[in-house]
C-alpha cells in the first residue's frame, strides 16, 4: 500500500538502507513489516532499478523482499 507521508512520498519502491531489502509497496504483504523500518533507513523511489542503483552507490548488498518481490529475492 503506497503511503503519501514522508519518507515514502507516494513512491512505489523503498530500499531499507540498513538491510538492503527492497520492497514494492503496491504488492506489500503484512509480512514485509514496513512499519518497523526506521524512517532514517528508508529511501523511496519510483522504480526497482532506481532502488538497485542507489544501493550500489551506497555499497549496500541489495535483495528483493521475499514477500513482495519474490522474483528478485536471493537467499
Jmol script that loads the backbone (N, CA, C; Angstrom):
load data "model"
ATOM      1  N   UNK A   1       0.845  -1.166   0.000  1.00  0.00           N
ATOM      2  CA  UNK A   1       0.000   0.000   0.000  1.00  0.00           C
ATOM      3  C   UNK A   1       0.898   1.240   0.000  1.00  0.00           C
ATOM      4  N   UNK A   2       0.715   2.072  -0.992  1.00  0.00           N
ATOM      5  CA  UNK A   2       1.528   3.283  -1.038  1.00  0.00           C
ATOM      6  C   UNK A   2       1.134   4.231   0.082  1.00  0.00           C
ATOM      7  N   UNK A   3       2.121   4.954   0.527  1.00  0.00           N
ATOM      8  CA  UNK A   3       1.920   5.926   1.596  1.00  0.00           C
ATOM      9  C   UNK A   3       2.360   7.295   1.081  1.00  0.00           C
ATOM     10  N   UNK A   4       1.555   8.300   1.344  1.00  0.00           N
ATOM     11  CA  UNK A   4       1.879   9.639   0.850  1.00  0.00           C
ATOM     12  C   UNK A   4       2.723  10.452   1.813  1.00  0.00           C
ATOM     13  N   UNK A   5       2.804  10.028   3.062  1.00  0.00           N
ATOM     14  CA  UNK A   5       3.573  10.782   4.047  1.00  0.00           C
ATOM     15  C   UNK A   5       5.065  10.509   3.886  1.00  0.00           C
ATOM     16  N   UNK A   6       5.882  11.415   4.429  1.00  0.00           N
ATOM     17  CA  UNK A   6       7.332  11.244   4.396  1.00  0.00           C
ATOM     18  C   UNK A   6       7.698  10.070   5.300  1.00  0.00           C
ATOM     19  N   UNK A   7       8.663   9.304   4.973  1.00  0.00           N
ATOM     20  CA  UNK A   7       9.627   9.400   3.878  1.00  0.00           C
ATOM     21  C   UNK A   7       9.201   8.652   2.617  1.00  0.00           C
ATOM     22  N   UNK A   8       7.964   8.146   2.590  1.00  0.00           N
ATOM     23  CA  UNK A   8       7.504   7.340   1.456  1.00  0.00           C
ATOM     24  C   UNK A   8       7.123   8.189   0.238  1.00  0.00           C
ATOM     25  N   UNK A   9       6.484   9.317   0.486  1.00  0.00           N
ATOM     26  CA  UNK A   9       6.162  10.311  -0.542  1.00  0.00           C
ATOM     27  C   UNK A   9       5.448   9.758  -1.771  1.00  0.00           C
ATOM     28  N   UNK A  10       4.593   8.757  -1.562  1.00  0.00           N
ATOM     29  CA  UNK A  10       3.801   8.205  -2.661  1.00  0.00           C
ATOM     30  C   UNK A  10       4.575   7.343  -3.644  1.00  0.00           C
ATOM     31  N   UNK A  11       5.820   7.028  -3.331  1.00  0.00           N
ATOM     32  CA  UNK A  11       6.652   6.217  -4.231  1.00  0.00           C
ATOM     33  C   UNK A  11       6.272   4.746  -4.132  1.00  0.00           C
ATOM     34  N   UNK A  12       6.550   3.984  -5.168  1.00  0.00           N
ATOM     35  CA  UNK A  12       6.190   2.564  -5.203  1.00  0.00           C
ATOM     36  C   UNK A  12       7.205   1.680  -4.489  1.00  0.00           C
ATOM     37  N   UNK A  13       8.479   1.985  -4.600  1.00  0.00           N
ATOM     38  CA  UNK A  13       9.528   1.123  -4.062  1.00  0.00           C
ATOM     39  C   UNK A  13      10.262   1.808  -2.927  1.00  0.00           C
ATOM     40  N   UNK A  14      10.680   1.009  -1.950  1.00  0.00           N
ATOM     41  CA  UNK A  14      11.542   1.536  -0.901  1.00  0.00           C
ATOM     42  C   UNK A  14      12.723   0.590  -0.704  1.00  0.00           C
ATOM     43  N   UNK A  15      13.841   1.191  -0.384  1.00  0.00           N
ATOM     44  CA  UNK A  15      15.050   0.458  -0.029  1.00  0.00           C
ATOM     45  C   UNK A  15      15.287   0.673   1.452  1.00  0.00           C
ATOM     46  N   UNK A  16      15.435  -0.420   2.184  1.00  0.00           N
ATOM     47  CA  UNK A  16      15.834  -0.327   3.579  1.00  0.00           C
ATOM     48  C   UNK A  16      17.359  -0.233   3.556  1.00  0.00           C
ATOM     49  N   UNK A  17      17.884   0.963   3.805  1.00  0.00           N
ATOM     50  CA  UNK A  17      19.324   1.191   3.727  1.00  0.00           C
ATOM     51  C   UNK A  17      20.091   0.398   4.773  1.00  0.00           C
ATOM     52  N   UNK A  18      19.429  -0.040   5.817  1.00  0.00           N
ATOM     53  CA  UNK A  18      20.070  -0.811   6.871  1.00  0.00           C
ATOM     54  C   UNK A  18      20.271  -2.269   6.465  1.00  0.00           C
ATOM     55  N   UNK A  19      19.276  -2.840   5.783  1.00  0.00           N
ATOM     56  CA  UNK A  19      19.336  -4.267   5.435  1.00  0.00           C
ATOM     57  C   UNK A  19      19.569  -4.537   3.955  1.00  0.00           C
ATOM     58  N   UNK A  20      19.348  -3.530   3.101  1.00  0.00           N
ATOM     59  CA  UNK A  20      19.469  -3.713   1.658  1.00  0.00           C
ATOM     60  C   UNK A  20      18.225  -4.306   1.028  1.00  0.00           C
ATOM     61  N   UNK A  21      17.195  -4.529   1.812  1.00  0.00           N
ATOM     62  CA  UNK A  21      15.970  -5.122   1.276  1.00  0.00           C
ATOM     63  C   UNK A  21      15.145  -4.074   0.543  1.00  0.00           C
ATOM     64  N   UNK A  22      14.655  -4.465  -0.630  1.00  0.00           N
ATOM     65  CA  UNK A  22      13.823  -3.591  -1.455  1.00  0.00           C
ATOM     66  C   UNK A  22      12.398  -4.120  -1.411  1.00  0.00           C
ATOM     67  N   UNK A  23      11.445  -3.211  -1.203  1.00  0.00           N
ATOM     68  CA  UNK A  23      10.027  -3.568  -1.123  1.00  0.00           C
ATOM     69  C   UNK A  23       9.242  -2.856  -2.213  1.00  0.00           C
ATOM     70  N   UNK A  24       8.218  -3.528  -2.707  1.00  0.00           N
ATOM     71  CA  UNK A  24       7.262  -2.949  -3.656  1.00  0.00           C
ATOM     72  C   UNK A  24       5.981  -2.669  -2.872  1.00  0.00           C
ATOM     73  N   UNK A  25       5.700  -1.411  -2.605  1.00  0.00           N
ATOM     74  CA  UNK A  25       4.555  -1.060  -1.774  1.00  0.00           C
ATOM     75  C   UNK A  25       3.220  -1.362  -2.445  1.00  0.00           C
ATOM     76  N   UNK A  26       3.208  -1.531  -3.763  1.00  0.00           N
ATOM     77  CA  UNK A  26       1.967  -1.926  -4.447  1.00  0.00           C
ATOM     78  C   UNK A  26       1.643  -3.398  -4.222  1.00  0.00           C
ATOM     79  N   UNK A  27       2.632  -4.162  -3.797  1.00  0.00           N
ATOM     80  CA  UNK A  27       2.455  -5.601  -3.569  1.00  0.00           C
ATOM     81  C   UNK A  27       2.756  -5.975  -2.116  1.00  0.00           C
ATOM     82  N   UNK A  28       2.743  -5.002  -1.245  1.00  0.00           N
ATOM     83  CA  UNK A  28       3.112  -5.203   0.157  1.00  0.00           C
ATOM     84  C   UNK A  28       2.264  -6.278   0.837  1.00  0.00           C
ATOM     85  N   UNK A  29       2.927  -7.045   1.669  1.00  0.00           N
ATOM     86  CA  UNK A  29       2.293  -8.070   2.494  1.00  0.00           C
ATOM     87  C   UNK A  29       2.493  -7.654   3.956  1.00  0.00           C
ATOM     88  N   UNK A  30       1.609  -8.067   4.855  1.00  0.00           N
ATOM     89  CA  UNK A  30       1.858  -7.794   6.278  1.00  0.00           C
ATOM     90  C   UNK A  30       3.193  -8.360   6.751  1.00  0.00           C
ATOM     91  N   UNK A  31       3.691  -9.396   6.064  1.00  0.00           N
ATOM     92  CA  UNK A  31       4.970  -9.998   6.433  1.00  0.00           C
ATOM     93  C   UNK A  31       6.167  -9.109   6.109  1.00  0.00           C
ATOM     94  N   UNK A  32       5.946  -8.065   5.303  1.00  0.00           N
ATOM     95  CA  UNK A  32       7.028  -7.134   4.959  1.00  0.00           C
ATOM     96  C   UNK A  32       7.456  -6.289   6.164  1.00  0.00           C
ATOM     97  N   UNK A  33       6.536  -6.044   7.085  1.00  0.00           N
ATOM     98  CA  UNK A  33       6.814  -5.269   8.306  1.00  0.00           C
ATOM     99  C   UNK A  33       7.379  -3.881   7.991  1.00  0.00           C
ATOM    100  N   UNK A  34       6.815  -3.222   7.002  1.00  0.00           N
ATOM    101  CA  UNK A  34       7.281  -1.902   6.572  1.00  0.00           C
ATOM    102  C   UNK A  34       7.273  -0.899   7.724  1.00  0.00           C
ATOM    103  N   UNK A  35       6.247  -0.980   8.561  1.00  0.00           N
ATOM    104  CA  UNK A  35       6.117  -0.015   9.655  1.00  0.00           C
ATOM    105  C   UNK A  35       7.205  -0.156  10.709  1.00  0.00           C
ATOM    106  N   UNK A  36       7.941  -1.252  10.694  1.00  0.00           N
ATOM    107  CA  UNK A  36       9.013  -1.451  11.668  1.00  0.00           C
ATOM    108  C   UNK A  36      10.361  -0.892  11.183  1.00  0.00           C
ATOM    109  N   UNK A  37      10.435  -0.454   9.922  1.00  0.00           N
ATOM    110  CA  UNK A  37      11.687   0.093   9.385  1.00  0.00           C
ATOM    111  C   UNK A  37      11.873   1.509   9.912  1.00  0.00           C
ATOM    112  N   UNK A  38      13.035   1.796  10.472  1.00  0.00           N
ATOM    113  CA  UNK A  38      13.355   3.144  10.952  1.00  0.00           C
ATOM    114  C   UNK A  38      13.289   4.100   9.765  1.00  0.00           C
ATOM    115  N   UNK A  39      12.566   5.194   9.917  1.00  0.00           N
ATOM    116  CA  UNK A  39      12.380   6.131   8.797  1.00  0.00           C
ATOM    117  C   UNK A  39      13.698   6.688   8.270  1.00  0.00           C
ATOM    118  N   UNK A  40      14.721   6.746   9.100  1.00  0.00           N
ATOM    119  CA  UNK A  40      16.031   7.221   8.632  1.00  0.00           C
ATOM    120  C   UNK A  40      16.669   6.237   7.655  1.00  0.00           C
ATOM    121  N   UNK A  41      16.202   4.994   7.644  1.00  0.00           N
ATOM    122  CA  UNK A  41      16.766   3.961   6.771  1.00  0.00           C
ATOM    123  C   UNK A  41      15.962   3.747   5.505  1.00  0.00           C
ATOM    124  N   UNK A  42      14.976   4.601   5.239  1.00  0.00           N
ATOM    125  CA  UNK A  42      14.116   4.423   4.066  1.00  0.00           C
ATOM    126  C   UNK A  42      14.538   5.356   2.941  1.00  0.00           C
ATOM    127  N   UNK A  43      14.774   4.748   1.776  1.00  0.00           N
ATOM    128  CA  UNK A  43      14.964   5.515   0.536  1.00  0.00           C
ATOM    129  C   UNK A  43      13.821   5.127  -0.375  1.00  0.00           C
ATOM    130  N   UNK A  44      12.966   6.086  -0.703  1.00  0.00           N
ATOM    131  CA  UNK A  44      11.802   5.833  -1.552  1.00  0.00           C
ATOM    132  C   UNK A  44      12.108   6.219  -2.992  1.00  0.00           C
ATOM    133  N   UNK A  45      11.615   5.412  -3.936  1.00  0.00           N
ATOM    134  CA  UNK A  45      11.883   5.685  -5.340  1.00  0.00           C
ATOM    135  C   UNK A  45      10.748   5.145  -6.218  1.00  0.00           C
ATOM    136  N   UNK A  46      10.796   5.517  -7.490  1.00  0.00           N
ATOM    137  CA  UNK A  46       9.725   5.164  -8.424  1.00  0.00           C
ATOM    138  C   UNK A  46       9.890   3.801  -9.079  1.00  0.00           C
ATOM    139  N   UNK A  47      11.127   3.322  -9.189  1.00  0.00           N
ATOM    140  CA  UNK A  47      11.364   2.061  -9.894  1.00  0.00           C
ATOM    141  C   UNK A  47      12.281   1.143  -9.089  1.00  0.00           C
ATOM    142  N   UNK A  48      12.182  -0.136  -9.376  1.00  0.00           N
ATOM    143  CA  UNK A  48      13.080  -1.109  -8.756  1.00  0.00           C
ATOM    144  C   UNK A  48      14.530  -0.810  -9.159  1.00  0.00           C
ATOM    145  N   UNK A  49      14.721  -0.465 -10.414  1.00  0.00           N
ATOM    146  CA  UNK A  49      16.070  -0.164 -10.910  1.00  0.00           C
ATOM    147  C   UNK A  49      16.696   1.002 -10.158  1.00  0.00           C
ATOM    148  N   UNK A  50      15.899   1.989  -9.832  1.00  0.00           N
ATOM    149  CA  UNK A  50      16.404   3.137  -9.073  1.00  0.00           C
ATOM    150  C   UNK A  50      16.861   2.704  -7.676  1.00  0.00           C
ATOM    151  N   UNK A  51      16.114   1.809  -7.042  1.00  0.00           N
ATOM    152  CA  UNK A  51      16.500   1.300  -5.725  1.00  0.00           C
ATOM    153  C   UNK A  51      17.802   0.508  -5.816  1.00  0.00           C
ATOM    154  N   UNK A  52      17.936  -0.301  -6.867  1.00  0.00           N
ATOM    155  CA  UNK A  52      19.160  -1.074  -7.082  1.00  0.00           C
ATOM    156  C   UNK A  52      20.349  -0.142  -7.289  1.00  0.00           C
ATOM    157  N   UNK A  53      20.171   0.878  -8.100  1.00  0.00           N
ATOM    158  CA  UNK A  53      21.247   1.843  -8.359  1.00  0.00           C
ATOM    159  C   UNK A  53      21.666   2.553  -7.079  1.00  0.00           C
ATOM    160  N   UNK A  54      20.700   3.008  -6.285  1.00  0.00           N
ATOM    161  CA  UNK A  54      21.011   3.710  -5.045  1.00  0.00           C
ATOM    162  C   UNK A  54      21.768   2.786  -4.089  1.00  0.00           C
ATOM    163  N   UNK A  55      21.335   1.529  -3.993  1.00  0.00           N
ATOM    164  CA  UNK A  55      22.037   0.562  -3.141  1.00  0.00           C
ATOM    165  C   UNK A  55      23.476   0.383  -3.618  1.00  0.00           C
ATOM    166  N   UNK A  56      23.667   0.324  -4.926  1.00  0.00           N
ATOM    167  CA  UNK A  56      25.011   0.164  -5.486  1.00  0.00           C
ATOM    168  C   UNK A  56      25.904   1.350  -5.161  1.00  0.00           C
ATOM    169  N   UNK A  57      25.350   2.537  -5.285  1.00  0.00           N
ATOM    170  CA  UNK A  57      26.115   3.755  -4.986  1.00  0.00           C
ATOM    171  C   UNK A  57      26.549   3.768  -3.517  1.00  0.00           C
ATOM    172  N   UNK A  58      25.675   3.302  -2.637  1.00  0.00           N
ATOM    173  CA  UNK A  58      25.993   3.266  -1.205  1.00  0.00           C
ATOM    174  C   UNK A  58      26.818   2.050  -0.811  1.00  0.00           C
ATOM    175  N   UNK A  59      27.005   1.122  -1.743  1.00  0.00           N
ATOM    176  CA  UNK A  59      27.755  -0.087  -1.432  1.00  0.00           C
ATOM    177  C   UNK A  59      26.968  -1.060  -0.577  1.00  0.00           C
ATOM    178  N   UNK A  60      25.641  -1.027  -0.698  1.00  0.00           N
ATOM    179  CA  UNK A  60      24.765  -1.897   0.074  1.00  0.00           C
ATOM    180  C   UNK A  60      24.440  -3.137  -0.753  1.00  0.00           C
ATOM    181  N   UNK A  61      24.565  -4.313  -0.160  1.00  0.00           N
ATOM    182  CA  UNK A  61      24.129  -5.529  -0.822  1.00  0.00           C
ATOM    183  C   UNK A  61      22.618  -5.555  -0.787  1.00  0.00           C
ATOM    184  N   UNK A  62      21.996  -5.584  -1.948  1.00  0.00           N
ATOM    185  CA  UNK A  62      20.539  -5.477  -2.013  1.00  0.00           C
ATOM    186  C   UNK A  62      19.908  -6.833  -2.249  1.00  0.00           C
ATOM    187  N   UNK A  63      18.626  -6.894  -1.873  1.00  0.00           N
ATOM    188  CA  UNK A  63      17.864  -8.128  -2.015  1.00  0.00           C
ATOM    189  C   UNK A  63      16.397  -7.753  -2.119  1.00  0.00           C
ATOM    190  N   UNK A  64      15.692  -8.352  -3.058  1.00  0.00           N
ATOM    191  CA  UNK A  64      14.252  -8.149  -3.141  1.00  0.00           C
ATOM    192  C   UNK A  64      13.563  -8.854  -1.986  1.00  0.00           C
ATOM    193  N   UNK A  65      12.555  -8.238  -1.451  1.00  0.00           N
ATOM    194  CA  UNK A  65      11.800  -8.831  -0.343  1.00  0.00           C
ATOM    195  C   UNK A  65      11.170 -10.153  -0.794  1.00  0.00           C
ATOM    196  N   UNK A  66      11.274 -11.167   0.038  1.00  0.00           N
ATOM    197  CA  UNK A  66      10.723 -12.484  -0.286  1.00  0.00           C
ATOM    198  C   UNK A  66       9.204 -12.466  -0.385  1.00  0.00           C
ATOM    199  N   UNK A  67       8.571 -11.467   0.218  1.00  0.00           N
ATOM    200  CA  UNK A  67       7.116 -11.424   0.275  1.00  0.00           C
ATOM    201  C   UNK A  67       6.491 -10.566  -0.822  1.00  0.00           C
ATOM    202  N   UNK A  68       7.119  -9.453  -1.162  1.00  0.00           N
ATOM    203  CA  UNK A  68       6.501  -8.557  -2.146  1.00  0.00           C
ATOM    204  C   UNK A  68       7.264  -8.475  -3.465  1.00  0.00           C
ATOM    205  N   UNK A  69       8.498  -8.958  -3.516  1.00  0.00           N
ATOM    206  CA  UNK A  69       9.270  -9.018  -4.768  1.00  0.00           C
ATOM    207  C   UNK A  69      10.008 -10.361  -4.802  1.00  0.00           C
ATOM    208  N   UNK A  70       9.291 -11.470  -4.745  1.00  0.00           N
ATOM    209  CA  UNK A  70       9.967 -12.769  -4.688  1.00  0.00           C
ATOM    210  C   UNK A  70      10.828 -13.061  -5.919  1.00  0.00           C
ATOM    211  N   UNK A  71      10.479 -12.457  -7.065  1.00  0.00           N
ATOM    212  CA  UNK A  71      11.271 -12.714  -8.273  1.00  0.00           C
ATOM    213  C   UNK A  71      12.673 -12.101  -8.212  1.00  0.00           C
ATOM    214  N   UNK A  72      12.914 -11.208  -7.241  1.00  0.00           N
ATOM    215  CA  UNK A  72      14.240 -10.607  -7.069  1.00  0.00           C
ATOM    216  C   UNK A  72      14.872 -10.996  -5.737  1.00  0.00           C
ATOM    217  N   UNK A  73      14.231 -11.927  -5.036  1.00  0.00           N
ATOM    218  CA  UNK A  73      14.752 -12.348  -3.739  1.00  0.00           C
ATOM    219  C   UNK A  73      15.859 -13.380  -3.921  1.00  0.00           C
ATOM    220  N   UNK A  74      16.945 -13.169  -3.190  1.00  0.00           N
ATOM    221  CA  UNK A  74      18.060 -14.111  -3.187  1.00  0.00           C
ATOM    222  C   UNK A  74      18.258 -14.612  -1.758  1.00  0.00           C
ATOM    223  N   UNK A  75      18.418 -15.891  -1.594  1.00  0.00           N
ATOM    224  CA  UNK A  75      18.624 -16.438  -0.253  1.00  0.00           C
ATOM    225  C   UNK A  75      20.020 -16.185   0.235  1.00  0.00           C
TER     226      UNK A  75
END
end "model"
wireframe off; spacefill off
backbone 0.3
color backbone group
